[in-house]
């Protein structure tokens, strides 16, 4: 549904509820129903003030379903995150263009490449949705902080 073209989607949200992808149910793997191995691509332009150059800047994801690859200005922010139900973050201080436009690109795979994560997160009686379903934001702190 609505794939292969760029459009706007709300974040946080699940892409199925925005008219994209297919619905999966947790117990589908036990039946003959197909598990939809989908991915979504997100991009967002943003700017940060020059004054942040001396700060520690992290991008925080409170929840994404499931494997998440994050790039800032075409460069990886870190390792691909696997797992859906907890917060993760990357230090992007060295990847940013301060006082200029920056490009955030995210690839989200609905099904993890790690079979143990799929078993742990999908062996259940609930719908499996894809996407960035919790808030994403920048956390700015002094370089030396606790």
Secondary structure, 3 states (H helix, E strand, C coil): CCCCCCCCCCCCCCHHHHCCCCCEEHHHHHCCCCCCCCEEEEEEEEECCHHHHHEEEEEEECCEECEEEEEECCEECCCCECCCCCCEEEECCCCCCCCCEEEEEEEEECCCCCHHHHHHHHCCCCEECCEECCCEEEEEEECCCC
